[in-house]
Amino acid sequence: MAEINALTALGVVVATAATDAVYVMFTSAVVARRRLSAANWSAIWYTLSSFAVISYTENWIYVGFAAIGSWIGAYASMTFLHRPPGGPAPIGAAPE
């Protein structure tokens, strides 16, 4: 049976709590259709959740790639969802 490292366990708890808090901020930015804010929160979200990547691969460089990919994905999604006034409603918008 593997020995549990108390510091690693504490780090997982803190990272998980922070990840959940950041996810709420990300979701709020998406609902408000704030592209830049959503992209930034997404990058932070993936950076925090990448704690597992570091634990398993022992290579921190992947965290940077995860954050960059997350930022691009959130910004592109918000750009696609954002429609100019007078055009069709954004995808997922409630009917009027």
N, C-alpha and C positions, 0 to 999 in steps of 0.2 A: 504494500500500500504506500502511495506517495505521501510524503510529508507536506503538510499545508504551511505555506509561508504566510505569516500573519500580515506582513506589509503588503504582499501581493493581494491577499484577500481584502484588506482595507482599500487598496487602490481600485479593485474591481467594484466594491460598493460605492465608492465616491464617483468613479467614472460612470457607473450605471445611473446613479441619481442625477448627475450633471447631464448625462445624455438624455434622460427623460425630460428634464427641465428645458433643455435646448430644443428637443423635439416639439414641445408645446409652443415655444416661440416660433419655430419654423412653420408649424401648422397655422398659427395665427397670421404670420406674414403671407402665407399662401392664400388664406381665406380673404385677406385684405388686398390681395393682388399687388403686393409690393415686391417687385422682382429682385431688386438689389438686396433688400433685407432678407428675402427668402433664400437667395443664393448664399449670402454670408452665414445665415443660421445653418444652412445645410452643410457648408464646409466645416463649421464648428462641430455640428452633430457627428459627421463622419470622423473627424479628428478624434473626438472623445470615444466613439465606438471602436476606433482602431486599436484601442488598448489590447483587445484580444489578438489582433494581428501581431502586435509586438510580442505578446506573451507566447504565441505559437511559433512565429518565424524568427524571433529575436533580431529582426531587421527593421529599424524604425523608418527607413526610407519609404516604405510602402504607405505610411501614414500621409505623407505629402501627396502621393499620387491619388490616394483615396479622397483627400480634401479637394484637390483640383478637379477630379472627376465629378464629385458631388456638387461643387460650385457651378460647373458647366451645365450639368443636368438640371439643376434647379433653375438657373437663369434661363436656359432654353425652354424649359417647361412653362415658366411664367410668361415668357415672350409669346409662346404659342397660345397660351390661354388668354392673354391680354388682347382684346380686340378694340379697334378705334371706335369712338362714339358714333352712333348711327349705324354701325355694322351689325352683323349677327351677334347674338349674345355669346359670352364666353362659354366654353365647354363646361358643363356641370353647373351652370347658373340656374337658379330657380326660375320657373316660368312666371311672367308678370300677370 
